[in-house]
Amino acid sequence: MSLSTFSSAPYTSAPAMLVRRRIATYFVGGIDQIPGLVATLTQHGKLIHELSVDVREGVRESSMVSTVLVSPDALDALLDALRDLSSVVSAELA
């Protein structure tokens, strides 16, 4: 078999490797904001492995910690999408 047989096939890159990232999000508005936060995580095609939410009465900010599978090149876009939500105070890697 000649080398030209192999070089005639179009090159396709392998899909980006997904890595597990832990994200801490602080938000206002209480329990009503949770569906929007989770929707943002899933709209970006991320698989949520763990989700922990702490909402307390009388406390201004609530917190959500999630562990998601995400490609390294999509991580910044995910964090920016969370930060763009009006209820989010901050979203960072934990």
PDB file of N, CA, C and O in Angstrom:
ATOM      1  N   MET A   1       0.847  -1.169   0.000  1.00  0.00           N
ATOM      2  CA  MET A   1       0.000   0.000   0.000  1.00  0.00           C
ATOM      3  C   MET A   1       0.892   1.231   0.000  1.00  0.00           C
ATOM      4  O   MET A   1       1.866   1.299   0.750  1.00  0.00           O
ATOM      5  N   SER A   2       0.570   2.174  -0.817  1.00  0.00           N
ATOM      6  CA  SER A   2       1.402   3.374  -0.938  1.00  0.00           C
ATOM      7  C   SER A   2       0.996   4.429   0.085  1.00  0.00           C
ATOM      8  O   SER A   2      -0.105   4.409   0.635  1.00  0.00           O
ATOM      9  N   LEU A   3       1.909   5.329   0.311  1.00  0.00           N
ATOM     10  CA  LEU A   3       1.664   6.426   1.241  1.00  0.00           C
ATOM     11  C   LEU A   3       0.538   7.325   0.741  1.00  0.00           C
ATOM     12  O   LEU A   3      -0.200   7.890   1.548  1.00  0.00           O
ATOM     13  N   SER A   4       0.397   7.465  -0.554  1.00  0.00           N
ATOM     14  CA  SER A   4      -0.646   8.329  -1.104  1.00  0.00           C
ATOM     15  C   SER A   4      -2.052   7.828  -0.766  1.00  0.00           C
ATOM     16  O   SER A   4      -2.999   8.614  -0.749  1.00  0.00           O
ATOM     17  N   THR A   5      -2.193   6.544  -0.501  1.00  0.00           N
ATOM     18  CA  THR A   5      -3.485   5.996  -0.112  1.00  0.00           C
ATOM     19  C   THR A   5      -3.943   6.604   1.208  1.00  0.00           C
ATOM     20  O   THR A   5      -5.121   6.912   1.386  1.00  0.00           O
ATOM     21  N   PHE A   6      -3.000   6.774   2.129  1.00  0.00           N
ATOM     22  CA  PHE A   6      -3.343   7.329   3.434  1.00  0.00           C
ATOM     23  C   PHE A   6      -3.520   8.839   3.391  1.00  0.00           C
ATOM     24  O   PHE A   6      -4.353   9.387   4.111  1.00  0.00           O
ATOM     25  N   SER A   7      -2.759   9.500   2.570  1.00  0.00           N
ATOM     26  CA  SER A   7      -2.818  10.961   2.564  1.00  0.00           C
ATOM     27  C   SER A   7      -4.021  11.499   1.811  1.00  0.00           C
ATOM     28  O   SER A   7      -4.311  12.692   1.910  1.00  0.00           O
ATOM     29  N   SER A   8      -4.729  10.669   1.066  1.00  0.00           N
ATOM     30  CA  SER A   8      -5.887  11.175   0.331  1.00  0.00           C
ATOM     31  C   SER A   8      -7.125  11.323   1.202  1.00  0.00           C
ATOM     32  O   SER A   8      -8.074  12.000   0.807  1.00  0.00           O
ATOM     33  N   ALA A   9      -7.137  10.706   2.378  1.00  0.00           N
ATOM     34  CA  ALA A   9      -8.280  10.830   3.283  1.00  0.00           C
ATOM     35  C   ALA A   9      -8.253  12.195   3.945  1.00  0.00           C
ATOM     36  O   ALA A   9      -7.184  12.674   4.323  1.00  0.00           O
ATOM     37  N   PRO A  10      -9.397  12.826   4.091  1.00  0.00           N
ATOM     38  CA  PRO A  10      -9.417  14.147   4.748  1.00  0.00           C
ATOM     39  C   PRO A  10      -9.050  14.014   6.221  1.00  0.00           C
ATOM     40  O   PRO A  10      -9.380  13.026   6.877  1.00  0.00           O
ATOM     41  N   TYR A  11      -8.365  15.023   6.716  1.00  0.00           N
ATOM     42  CA  TYR A  11      -7.956  15.030   8.114  1.00  0.00           C
ATOM     43  C   TYR A  11      -9.122  15.484   8.992  1.00  0.00           C
ATOM     44  O   TYR A  11      -9.742  16.514   8.729  1.00  0.00           O
ATOM     45  N   THR A  12      -9.407  14.728  10.010  1.00  0.00           N
ATOM     46  CA  THR A  12     -10.418  15.142  10.986  1.00  0.00           C
ATOM     47  C   THR A  12      -9.772  15.100  12.360  1.00  0.00           C
ATOM     48  O   THR A  12      -9.108  14.127  12.718  1.00  0.00           O
ATOM     49  N   SER A  13      -9.970  16.143  13.110  1.00  0.00           N
ATOM     50  CA  SER A  13      -9.371  16.194  14.436  1.00  0.00           C
ATOM     51  C   SER A  13     -10.239  15.435  15.426  1.00  0.00           C
ATOM     52  O   SER A  13     -11.455  15.330  15.265  1.00  0.00           O
ATOM     53  N   ALA A  14      -9.595  14.919  16.433  1.00  0.00           N
ATOM     54  CA  ALA A  14     -10.313  14.213  17.487  1.00  0.00           C
ATOM     55  C   ALA A  14     -11.091  15.232  18.313  1.00  0.00           C
ATOM     56  O   ALA A  14     -10.665  16.380  18.440  1.00  0.00           O
ATOM     57  N   PRO A  15     -12.230  14.824  18.877  1.00  0.00           N
ATOM     58  CA  PRO A  15     -12.981  15.762  19.713  1.00  0.00           C
ATOM     59  C   PRO A  15     -12.165  16.146  20.942  1.00  0.00           C
ATOM     60  O   PRO A  15     -11.349  15.361  21.427  1.00  0.00           O
ATOM     61  N   ALA A  16     -12.391  17.352  21.436  1.00  0.00           N
ATOM     62  CA  ALA A  16     -11.657  17.827  22.608  1.00  0.00           C
ATOM     63  C   ALA A  16     -11.981  16.962  23.810  1.00  0.00           C
ATOM     64  O   ALA A  16     -13.118  16.533  24.005  1.00  0.00           O
ATOM     65  N   MET A  17     -10.967  16.718  24.601  1.00  0.00           N
ATOM     66  CA  MET A  17     -11.149  15.910  25.795  1.00  0.00           C
ATOM     67  C   MET A  17     -11.947  16.697  26.834  1.00  0.00           C
ATOM     68  O   MET A  17     -11.672  17.871  27.084  1.00  0.00           O
ATOM     69  N   LEU A  18     -12.917  16.052  27.423  1.00  0.00           N
ATOM     70  CA  LEU A  18     -13.698  16.696  28.470  1.00  0.00           C
ATOM     71  C   LEU A  18     -13.002  16.491  29.802  1.00  0.00           C
ATOM     72  O   LEU A  18     -12.505  15.402  30.090  1.00  0.00           O
ATOM     73  N   VAL A  19     -12.967  17.529  30.606  1.00  0.00           N
ATOM     74  CA  VAL A  19     -12.364  17.459  31.929  1.00  0.00           C
ATOM     75  C   VAL A  19     -13.399  17.858  32.969  1.00  0.00           C
ATOM     76  O   VAL A  19     -14.328  18.616  32.689  1.00  0.00           O
ATOM     77  N   ARG A  20     -13.222  17.344  34.147  1.00  0.00           N
ATOM     78  CA  ARG A  20     -14.137  17.644  35.247  1.00  0.00           C
ATOM     79  C   ARG A  20     -13.696  18.942  35.913  1.00  0.00           C
ATOM     80  O   ARG A  20     -12.548  19.074  36.339  1.00  0.00           O
ATOM     81  N   ARG A  21     -14.617  19.894  35.997  1.00  0.00           N
ATOM     82  CA  ARG A  21     -14.334  21.183  36.634  1.00  0.00           C
ATOM     83  C   ARG A  21     -15.396  21.477  37.686  1.00  0.00           C
ATOM     84  O   ARG A  21     -16.581  21.203  37.495  1.00  0.00           O
ATOM     85  N   ARG A  22     -14.950  22.029  38.776  1.00  0.00           N
ATOM     86  CA  ARG A  22     -15.845  22.395  39.873  1.00  0.00           C
ATOM     87  C   ARG A  22     -16.040  23.909  39.814  1.00  0.00           C
ATOM     88  O   ARG A  22     -15.074  24.672  39.824  1.00  0.00           O
ATOM     89  N   ILE A  23     -17.302  24.329  39.752  1.00  0.00           N
ATOM     90  CA  ILE A  23     -17.630  25.743  39.595  1.00  0.00           C
ATOM     91  C   ILE A  23     -18.462  26.206  40.788  1.00  0.00           C
ATOM     92  O   ILE A  23     -19.463  25.584  41.147  1.00  0.00           O
ATOM     93  N   ALA A  24     -18.028  27.307  41.392  1.00  0.00           N
ATOM     94  CA  ALA A  24     -18.772  27.926  42.490  1.00  0.00           C
ATOM     95  C   ALA A  24     -19.481  29.155  41.949  1.00  0.00           C
ATOM     96  O   ALA A  24     -18.857  30.028  41.346  1.00  0.00           O
ATOM     97  N   THR A  25     -20.783  29.219  42.167  1.00  0.00           N
ATOM     98  CA  THR A  25     -21.592  30.342  41.695  1.00  0.00           C
ATOM     99  C   THR A  25     -22.331  30.941  42.890  1.00  0.00           C
ATOM    100  O   THR A  25     -22.972  30.224  43.658  1.00  0.00           O
ATOM    101  N   TYR A  26     -22.236  32.245  43.036  1.00  0.00           N
ATOM    102  CA  TYR A  26     -22.950  32.953  44.090  1.00  0.00           C
ATOM    103  C   TYR A  26     -24.018  33.806  43.423  1.00  0.00           C
ATOM    104  O   TYR A  26     -23.753  34.501  42.443  1.00  0.00           O
ATOM    105  N   PHE A  27     -25.234  33.742  43.970  1.00  0.00           N
ATOM    106  CA  PHE A  27     -26.352  34.404  43.313  1.00  0.00           C
ATOM    107  C   PHE A  27     -27.328  34.976  44.325  1.00  0.00           C
ATOM    108  O   PHE A  27     -27.321  34.598  45.497  1.00  0.00           O
ATOM    109  N   VAL A  28     -28.168  35.893  43.860  1.00  0.00           N
ATOM    110  CA  VAL A  28     -29.226  36.485  44.678  1.00  0.00           C
ATOM    111  C   VAL A  28     -30.566  36.064  44.089  1.00  0.00           C
ATOM    112  O   VAL A  28     -30.639  35.628  42.940  1.00  0.00           O
ATOM    113  N   GLY A  29     -31.615  36.197  44.877  1.00  0.00           N
ATOM    114  CA  GLY A  29     -32.951  35.872  44.377  1.00  0.00           C
ATOM    115  C   GLY A  29     -33.489  34.549  44.901  1.00  0.00           C
ATOM    116  O   GLY A  29     -34.618  34.172  44.589  1.00  0.00           O
ATOM    117  N   GLY A  30     -32.706  33.855  45.682  1.00  0.00           N
ATOM    118  CA  GLY A  30     -33.185  32.637  46.329  1.00  0.00           C
ATOM    119  C   GLY A  30     -33.440  31.467  45.402  1.00  0.00           C
ATOM    120  O   GLY A  30     -32.879  31.362  44.311  1.00  0.00           O
ATOM    121  N   ILE A  31     -34.298  30.606  45.876  1.00  0.00           N
ATOM    122  CA  ILE A  31     -34.565  29.324  45.228  1.00  0.00           C
ATOM    123  C   ILE A  31     -35.142  29.472  43.821  1.00  0.00           C
ATOM    124  O   ILE A  31     -34.968  28.579  42.992  1.00  0.00           O
ATOM    125  N   ASP A  32     -35.813  30.564  43.540  1.00  0.00           N
ATOM    126  CA  ASP A  32     -36.406  30.782  42.216  1.00  0.00           C
ATOM    127  C   ASP A  32     -35.356  30.869  41.110  1.00  0.00           C
ATOM    128  O   ASP A  32     -35.686  30.684  39.939  1.00  0.00           O
ATOM    129  N   GLN A  33     -34.108  31.145  41.455  1.00  0.00           N
ATOM    130  CA  GLN A  33     -33.050  31.313  40.454  1.00  0.00           C
ATOM    131  C   GLN A  33     -32.395  29.984  40.040  1.00  0.00           C
ATOM    132  O   GLN A  33     -31.702  29.932  39.024  1.00  0.00           O
ATOM    133  N   ILE A  34     -32.604  28.933  40.802  1.00  0.00           N
ATOM    134  CA  ILE A  34     -31.926  27.650  40.550  1.00  0.00           C
ATOM    135  C   ILE A  34     -32.229  27.074  39.164  1.00  0.00           C
ATOM    136  O   ILE A  34     -31.295  26.646  38.486  1.00  0.00           O
ATOM    137  N   PRO A  35     -33.479  27.041  38.711  1.00  0.00           N
ATOM    138  CA  PRO A  35     -33.726  26.492  37.365  1.00  0.00           C
ATOM    139  C   PRO A  35     -32.946  27.215  36.259  1.00  0.00           C
ATOM    140  O   PRO A  35     -32.458  26.572  35.330  1.00  0.00           O
ATOM    141  N   GLY A  36     -32.828  28.511  36.350  1.00  0.00           N
ATOM    142  CA  GLY A  36     -32.078  29.267  35.345  1.00  0.00           C
ATOM    143  C   GLY A  36     -30.588  28.958  35.382  1.00  0.00           C
ATOM    144  O   GLY A  36     -29.935  28.886  34.341  1.00  0.00           O
ATOM    145  N   LEU A  37     -30.061  28.778  36.579  1.00  0.00           N
ATOM    146  CA  LEU A  37     -28.643  28.436  36.712  1.00  0.00           C
ATOM    147  C   LEU A  37     -28.355  27.063  36.116  1.00  0.00           C
ATOM    148  O   LEU A  37     -27.392  26.891  35.369  1.00  0.00           O
ATOM    149  N   VAL A  38     -29.188  26.096  36.448  1.00  0.00           N
ATOM    150  CA  VAL A  38     -29.004  24.743  35.932  1.00  0.00           C
ATOM    151  C   VAL A  38     -29.215  24.709  34.415  1.00  0.00           C
ATOM    152  O   VAL A  38     -28.500  24.004  33.703  1.00  0.00           O
ATOM    153  N   ALA A  39     -30.182  25.462  33.929  1.00  0.00           N
ATOM    154  CA  ALA A  39     -30.424  25.522  32.480  1.00  0.00           C
ATOM    155  C   ALA A  39     -29.208  26.075  31.746  1.00  0.00           C
ATOM    156  O   ALA A  39     -28.867  25.599  30.663  1.00  0.00           O
ATOM    157  N   THR A  40     -28.559  27.069  32.325  1.00  0.00           N
ATOM    158  CA  THR A  40     -27.366  27.629  31.709  1.00  0.00           C
ATOM    159  C   THR A  40     -26.261  26.584  31.629  1.00  0.00           C
ATOM    160  O   THR A  40     -25.571  26.488  30.614  1.00  0.00           O
ATOM    161  N   LEU A  41     -26.091  25.811  32.679  1.00  0.00           N
ATOM    162  CA  LEU A  41     -25.083  24.737  32.648  1.00  0.00           C
ATOM    163  C   LEU A  41     -25.385  23.729  31.549  1.00  0.00           C
ATOM    164  O   LEU A  41     -24.485  23.327  30.813  1.00  0.00           O
ATOM    165  N   THR A  42     -26.635  23.320  31.433  1.00  0.00           N
ATOM    166  CA  THR A  42     -26.991  22.284  30.460  1.00  0.00           C
ATOM    167  C   THR A  42     -27.100  22.818  29.034  1.00  0.00           C
ATOM    168  O   THR A  42     -26.867  22.068  28.086  1.00  0.00           O
ATOM    169  N   GLN A  43     -27.445  24.090  28.857  1.00  0.00           N
ATOM    170  CA  GLN A  43     -27.538  24.670  27.515  1.00  0.00           C
ATOM    171  C   GLN A  43     -26.191  24.691  26.817  1.00  0.00           C
ATOM    172  O   GLN A  43     -26.117  24.696  25.588  1.00  0.00           O
ATOM    173  N   HIS A  44     -25.152  24.703  27.587  1.00  0.00           N
ATOM    174  CA  HIS A  44     -23.814  24.720  27.017  1.00  0.00           C
ATOM    175  C   HIS A  44     -23.282  23.307  26.798  1.00  0.00           C
ATOM    176  O   HIS A  44     -22.085  23.117  26.583  1.00  0.00           O
ATOM    177  N   GLY A  45     -24.173  22.315  26.853  1.00  0.00           N
ATOM    178  CA  GLY A  45     -23.793  20.946  26.543  1.00  0.00           C
ATOM    179  C   GLY A  45     -22.932  20.284  27.587  1.00  0.00           C
ATOM    180  O   GLY A  45     -22.191  19.350  27.279  1.00  0.00           O
ATOM    181  N   LYS A  46     -23.014  20.738  28.789  1.00  0.00           N
ATOM    182  CA  LYS A  46     -22.187  20.187  29.847  1.00  0.00           C
ATOM    183  C   LYS A  46     -22.943  19.115  30.612  1.00  0.00           C
ATOM    184  O   LYS A  46     -24.148  19.225  30.837  1.00  0.00           O
ATOM    185  N   LEU A  47     -22.233  18.095  31.001  1.00  0.00           N
ATOM    186  CA  LEU A  47     -22.815  17.040  31.812  1.00  0.00           C
ATOM    187  C   LEU A  47     -22.558  17.386  33.274  1.00  0.00           C
ATOM    188  O   LEU A  47     -21.408  17.523  33.690  1.00  0.00           O
ATOM    189  N   ILE A  48     -23.623  17.525  34.047  1.00  0.00           N
ATOM    190  CA  ILE A  48     -23.495  17.876  35.459  1.00  0.00           C
ATOM    191  C   ILE A  48     -23.332  16.589  36.266  1.00  0.00           C
ATOM    192  O   ILE A  48     -24.195  15.713  36.236  1.00  0.00           O
ATOM    193  N   HIS A  49     -22.214  16.487  36.985  1.00  0.00           N
ATOM    194  CA  HIS A  49     -21.961  15.307  37.811  1.00  0.00           C
ATOM    195  C   HIS A  49     -22.438  15.504  39.246  1.00  0.00           C
ATOM    196  O   HIS A  49     -22.985  14.584  39.854  1.00  0.00           O
ATOM    197  N   GLU A  50     -22.235  16.673  39.772  1.00  0.00           N
ATOM    198  CA  GLU A  50     -22.636  16.976  41.147  1.00  0.00           C
ATOM    199  C   GLU A  50     -23.233  18.376  41.178  1.00  0.00           C
ATOM    200  O   GLU A  50     -22.842  19.261  40.417  1.00  0.00           O
ATOM    201  N   LEU A  51     -24.189  18.546  42.082  1.00  0.00           N
ATOM    202  CA  LEU A  51     -24.812  19.857  42.236  1.00  0.00           C
ATOM    203  C   LEU A  51     -25.206  20.024  43.693  1.00  0.00           C
ATOM    204  O   LEU A  51     -25.922  19.199  44.261  1.00  0.00           O
ATOM    205  N   SER A  52     -24.729  21.101  44.281  1.00  0.00           N
ATOM    206  CA  SER A  52     -25.050  21.405  45.667  1.00  0.00           C
ATOM    207  C   SER A  52     -25.457  22.871  45.749  1.00  0.00           C
ATOM    208  O   SER A  52     -24.734  23.753  45.285  1.00  0.00           O
ATOM    209  N   VAL A  53     -26.625  23.121  46.344  1.00  0.00           N
ATOM    210  CA  VAL A  53     -27.132  24.489  46.447  1.00  0.00           C
ATOM    211  C   VAL A  53     -27.381  24.797  47.912  1.00  0.00           C
ATOM    212  O   VAL A  53     -27.941  23.984  48.647  1.00  0.00           O
ATOM    213  N   ASP A  54     -26.954  25.990  48.327  1.00  0.00           N
ATOM    214  CA  ASP A  54     -27.159  26.437  49.703  1.00  0.00           C
ATOM    215  C   ASP A  54     -27.940  27.745  49.668  1.00  0.00           C
ATOM    216  O   ASP A  54     -27.398  28.800  49.336  1.00  0.00           O
ATOM    217  N   VAL A  55     -29.228  27.658  50.018  1.00  0.00           N
ATOM    218  CA  VAL A  55     -30.102  28.822  50.067  1.00  0.00           C
ATOM    219  C   VAL A  55     -30.573  28.949  51.510  1.00  0.00           C
ATOM    220  O   VAL A  55     -31.152  28.015  52.063  1.00  0.00           O
ATOM    221  N   ARG A  56     -30.326  30.101  52.115  1.00  0.00           N
ATOM    222  CA  ARG A  56     -30.715  30.314  53.512  1.00  0.00           C
ATOM    223  C   ARG A  56     -31.551  31.570  53.640  1.00  0.00           C
ATOM    224  O   ARG A  56     -31.249  32.612  53.059  1.00  0.00           O
ATOM    225  N   GLU A  57     -32.592  31.442  54.405  1.00  0.00           N
ATOM    226  CA  GLU A  57     -33.471  32.585  54.639  1.00  0.00           C
ATOM    227  C   GLU A  57     -32.724  33.656  55.422  1.00  0.00           C
ATOM    228  O   GLU A  57     -32.043  33.366  56.405  1.00  0.00           O
ATOM    229  N   GLY A  58     -32.863  34.883  54.974  1.00  0.00           N
ATOM    230  CA  GLY A  58     -32.236  36.010  55.661  1.00  0.00           C
ATOM    231  C   GLY A  58     -30.822  36.296  55.195  1.00  0.00           C
ATOM    232  O   GLY A  58     -30.225  37.280  55.631  1.00  0.00           O
ATOM    233  N   VAL A  59     -30.265  35.465  54.322  1.00  0.00           N
ATOM    234  CA  VAL A  59     -28.923  35.689  53.796  1.00  0.00           C
ATOM    235  C   VAL A  59     -29.067  36.232  52.374  1.00  0.00           C
ATOM    236  O   VAL A  59     -29.803  35.663  51.568  1.00  0.00           O
ATOM    237  N   ARG A  60     -28.388  37.300  52.068  1.00  0.00           N
ATOM    238  CA  ARG A  60     -28.532  37.958  50.766  1.00  0.00           C
ATOM    239  C   ARG A  60     -28.101  37.052  49.616  1.00  0.00           C
ATOM    240  O   ARG A  60     -28.838  36.914  48.640  1.00  0.00           O
ATOM    241  N   GLU A  61     -26.928  36.436  49.711  1.00  0.00           N
ATOM    242  CA  GLU A  61     -26.404  35.616  48.618  1.00  0.00           C
ATOM    243  C   GLU A  61     -26.531  34.132  48.927  1.00  0.00           C
ATOM    244  O   GLU A  61     -26.305  33.690  50.054  1.00  0.00           O
ATOM    245  N   SER A  62     -26.892  33.386  47.914  1.00  0.00           N
ATOM    246  CA  SER A  62     -26.929  31.931  48.001  1.00  0.00           C
ATOM    247  C   SER A  62     -25.762  31.398  47.180  1.00  0.00           C
ATOM    248  O   SER A  62     -25.147  32.134  46.408  1.00  0.00           O
ATOM    249  N   SER A  63     -25.462  30.113  47.351  1.00  0.00           N
ATOM    250  CA  SER A  63     -24.347  29.543  46.595  1.00  0.00           C
ATOM    251  C   SER A  63     -24.752  28.229  45.945  1.00  0.00           C
ATOM    252  O   SER A  63     -25.613  27.500  46.435  1.00  0.00           O
ATOM    253  N   MET A  64     -24.097  27.957  44.824  1.00  0.00           N
ATOM    254  CA  MET A  64     -24.281  26.697  44.120  1.00  0.00           C
ATOM    255  C   MET A  64     -22.897  26.215  43.719  1.00  0.00           C
ATOM    256  O   MET A  64     -22.120  26.965  43.128  1.00  0.00           O
ATOM    257  N   VAL A  65     -22.590  24.972  44.037  1.00  0.00           N
ATOM    258  CA  VAL A  65     -21.340  24.370  43.603  1.00  0.00           C
ATOM    259  C   VAL A  65     -21.708  23.208  42.705  1.00  0.00           C
ATOM    260  O   VAL A  65     -22.486  22.334  43.090  1.00  0.00           O
ATOM    261  N   SER A  66     -21.144  23.202  41.503  1.00  0.00           N
ATOM    262  CA  SER A  66     -21.435  22.141  40.556  1.00  0.00           C
ATOM    263  C   SER A  66     -20.133  21.585  40.006  1.00  0.00           C
ATOM    264  O   SER A  66     -19.137  22.295  39.868  1.00  0.00           O
ATOM    265  N   THR A  67     -20.166  20.303  39.697  1.00  0.00           N
ATOM    266  CA  THR A  67     -19.051  19.661  39.018  1.00  0.00           C
ATOM    267  C   THR A  67     -19.564  19.252  37.649  1.00  0.00           C
ATOM    268  O   THR A  67     -20.523  18.489  37.535  1.00  0.00           O
ATOM    269  N   VAL A  68     -18.917  19.766  36.614  1.00  0.00           N
ATOM    270  CA  VAL A  68     -19.366  19.523  35.241  1.00  0.00           C
ATOM    271  C   VAL A  68     -18.225  18.969  34.398  1.00  0.00           C
ATOM    272  O   VAL A  68     -17.051  19.201  34.684  1.00  0.00           O
ATOM    273  N   LEU A  69     -18.593  18.234  33.357  1.00  0.00           N
ATOM    274  CA  LEU A  69     -17.625  17.834  32.339  1.00  0.00           C
ATOM    275  C   LEU A  69     -17.674  18.887  31.254  1.00  0.00           C
ATOM    276  O   LEU A  69     -18.743  19.196  30.727  1.00  0.00           O
ATOM    277  N   VAL A  70     -16.526  19.435  30.919  1.00  0.00           N
ATOM    278  CA  VAL A  70     -16.465  20.518  29.943  1.00  0.00           C
ATOM    279  C   VAL A  70     -15.129  20.438  29.215  1.00  0.00           C
ATOM    280  O   VAL A  70     -14.120  20.034  29.794  1.00  0.00           O
ATOM    281  N   SER A  71     -15.129  20.821  27.953  1.00  0.00           N
ATOM    282  CA  SER A  71     -13.852  20.883  27.238  1.00  0.00           C
ATOM    283  C   SER A  71     -13.123  22.144  27.700  1.00  0.00           C
ATOM    284  O   SER A  71     -13.764  23.157  27.983  1.00  0.00           O
ATOM    285  N   PRO A  72     -11.808  22.097  27.780  1.00  0.00           N
ATOM    286  CA  PRO A  72     -11.054  23.261  28.267  1.00  0.00           C
ATOM    287  C   PRO A  72     -11.337  24.541  27.486  1.00  0.00           C
ATOM    288  O   PRO A  72     -11.336  25.628  28.065  1.00  0.00           O
ATOM    289  N   ASP A  73     -11.579  24.427  26.175  1.00  0.00           N
ATOM    290  CA  ASP A  73     -11.821  25.631  25.380  1.00  0.00           C
ATOM    291  C   ASP A  73     -13.234  26.187  25.565  1.00  0.00           C
ATOM    292  O   ASP A  73     -13.508  27.302  25.120  1.00  0.00           O
ATOM    293  N   ALA A  74     -14.125  25.452  26.200  1.00  0.00           N
ATOM    294  CA  ALA A  74     -15.498  25.927  26.426  1.00  0.00           C
ATOM    295  C   ALA A  74     -15.710  26.440  27.849  1.00  0.00           C
ATOM    296  O   ALA A  74     -16.778  26.965  28.164  1.00  0.00           O
ATOM    297  N   LEU A  75     -14.720  26.294  28.694  1.00  0.00           N
ATOM    298  CA  LEU A  75     -14.873  26.668  30.101  1.00  0.00           C
ATOM    299  C   LEU A  75     -15.136  28.160  30.274  1.00  0.00           C
ATOM    300  O   LEU A  75     -16.038  28.540  31.020  1.00  0.00           O
ATOM    301  N   ASP A  76     -14.375  29.002  29.606  1.00  0.00           N
ATOM    302  CA  ASP A  76     -14.567  30.454  29.751  1.00  0.00           C
ATOM    303  C   ASP A  76     -15.953  30.883  29.284  1.00  0.00           C
ATOM    304  O   ASP A  76     -16.576  31.752  29.895  1.00  0.00           O
ATOM    305  N   ALA A  77     -16.438  30.276  28.201  1.00  0.00           N
ATOM    306  CA  ALA A  77     -17.777  30.614  27.698  1.00  0.00           C
ATOM    307  C   ALA A  77     -18.848  30.217  28.704  1.00  0.00           C
ATOM    308  O   ALA A  77     -19.833  30.934  28.877  1.00  0.00           O
ATOM    309  N   LEU A  78     -18.666  29.086  29.364  1.00  0.00           N
ATOM    310  CA  LEU A  78     -19.617  28.647  30.386  1.00  0.00           C
ATOM    311  C   LEU A  78     -19.627  29.616  31.569  1.00  0.00           C
ATOM    312  O   LEU A  78     -20.693  30.017  32.037  1.00  0.00           O
ATOM    313  N   LEU A  79     -18.451  29.988  32.045  1.00  0.00           N
ATOM    314  CA  LEU A  79     -18.373  30.931  33.166  1.00  0.00           C
ATOM    315  C   LEU A  79     -18.978  32.285  32.775  1.00  0.00           C
ATOM    316  O   LEU A  79     -19.689  32.900  33.571  1.00  0.00           O
ATOM    317  N   ASP A  80     -18.701  32.742  31.565  1.00  0.00           N
ATOM    318  CA  ASP A  80     -19.270  34.017  31.100  1.00  0.00           C
ATOM    319  C   ASP A  80     -20.793  33.952  31.017  1.00  0.00           C
ATOM    320  O   ASP A  80     -21.474  34.917  31.363  1.00  0.00           O
ATOM    321  N   ALA A  81     -21.332  32.817  30.560  1.00  0.00           N
ATOM    322  CA  ALA A  81     -22.792  32.663  30.466  1.00  0.00           C
ATOM    323  C   ALA A  81     -23.427  32.710  31.848  1.00  0.00           C
ATOM    324  O   ALA A  81     -24.496  33.296  32.018  1.00  0.00           O
ATOM    325  N   LEU A  82     -22.790  32.107  32.825  1.00  0.00           N
ATOM    326  CA  LEU A  82     -23.306  32.175  34.195  1.00  0.00           C
ATOM    327  C   LEU A  82     -23.245  33.615  34.704  1.00  0.00           C
ATOM    328  O   LEU A  82     -24.206  34.109  35.294  1.00  0.00           O
ATOM    329  N   ARG A  83     -22.129  34.277  34.478  1.00  0.00           N
ATOM    330  CA  ARG A  83     -21.958  35.661  34.946  1.00  0.00           C
ATOM    331  C   ARG A  83     -22.932  36.624  34.279  1.00  0.00           C
ATOM    332  O   ARG A  83     -23.272  37.658  34.854  1.00  0.00           O
ATOM    333  N   ASP A  84     -23.381  36.295  33.079  1.00  0.00           N
ATOM    334  CA  ASP A  84     -24.323  37.163  32.359  1.00  0.00           C
ATOM    335  C   ASP A  84     -25.736  37.108  32.941  1.00  0.00           C
ATOM    336  O   ASP A  84     -26.553  37.980  32.645  1.00  0.00           O
ATOM    337  N   LEU A  85     -26.036  36.112  33.754  1.00  0.00           N
ATOM    338  CA  LEU A  85     -27.358  36.032  34.372  1.00  0.00           C
ATOM    339  C   LEU A  85     -27.495  37.159  35.394  1.00  0.00           C
ATOM    340  O   LEU A  85     -26.573  37.413  36.170  1.00  0.00           O
ATOM    341  N   SER A  86     -28.627  37.824  35.393  1.00  0.00           N
ATOM    342  CA  SER A  86     -28.805  38.987  36.280  1.00  0.00           C
ATOM    343  C   SER A  86     -28.737  38.631  37.755  1.00  0.00           C
ATOM    344  O   SER A  86     -28.416  39.486  38.581  1.00  0.00           O
ATOM    345  N   SER A  87     -29.031  37.397  38.097  1.00  0.00           N
ATOM    346  CA  SER A  87     -29.004  37.000  39.518  1.00  0.00           C
ATOM    347  C   SER A  87     -27.611  36.618  40.007  1.00  0.00           C
ATOM    348  O   SER A  87     -27.404  36.505  41.215  1.00  0.00           O
ATOM    349  N   VAL A  88     -26.661  36.417  39.116  1.00  0.00           N
ATOM    350  CA  VAL A  88     -25.342  35.923  39.508  1.00  0.00           C
ATOM    351  C   VAL A  88     -24.431  37.055  39.941  1.00  0.00           C
ATOM    352  O   VAL A  88     -24.242  38.039  39.225  1.00  0.00           O
ATOM    353  N   VAL A  89     -23.869  36.890  41.136  1.00  0.00           N
ATOM    354  CA  VAL A  89     -22.911  37.835  41.682  1.00  0.00           C
ATOM    355  C   VAL A  89     -21.503  37.469  41.201  1.00  0.00           C
ATOM    356  O   VAL A  89     -20.731  38.343  40.808  1.00  0.00           O
ATOM    357  N   SER A  90     -21.175  36.168  41.235  1.00  0.00           N
ATOM    358  CA  SER A  90     -19.897  35.694  40.717  1.00  0.00           C
ATOM    359  C   SER A  90     -19.980  34.219  40.371  1.00  0.00           C
ATOM    360  O   SER A  90     -20.791  33.479  40.926  1.00  0.00           O
ATOM    361  N   ALA A  91     -19.123  33.805  39.441  1.00  0.00           N
ATOM    362  CA  ALA A  91     -18.998  32.408  39.043  1.00  0.00           C
ATOM    363  C   ALA A  91     -17.520  32.168  38.753  1.00  0.00           C
ATOM    364  O   ALA A  91     -16.940  32.809  37.876  1.00  0.00           O
ATOM    365  N   GLU A  92     -16.921  31.250  39.485  1.00  0.00           N
ATOM    366  CA  GLU A  92     -15.486  30.994  39.396  1.00  0.00           C
ATOM    367  C   GLU A  92     -15.210  29.515  39.548  1.00  0.00           C
ATOM    368  O   GLU A  92     -16.056  28.761  40.029  1.00  0.00           O
ATOM    369  N   LEU A  93     -14.018  29.100  39.135  1.00  0.00           N
ATOM    370  CA  LEU A  93     -13.575  27.745  39.409  1.00  0.00           C
ATOM    371  C   LEU A  93     -13.382  27.592  40.911  1.00  0.00           C
ATOM    372  O   LEU A  93     -12.821  28.474  41.562  1.00  0.00           O
ATOM    373  N   ALA A  94     -13.834  26.498  41.447  1.00  0.00           N
ATOM    374  CA  ALA A  94     -13.696  26.272  42.901  1.00  0.00           C
ATOM    375  C   ALA A  94     -12.466  25.439  43.177  1.00  0.00           C
ATOM    376  O   ALA A  94     -12.171  25.138  44.333  1.00  0.00           O
TER     377      ALA A  94
END
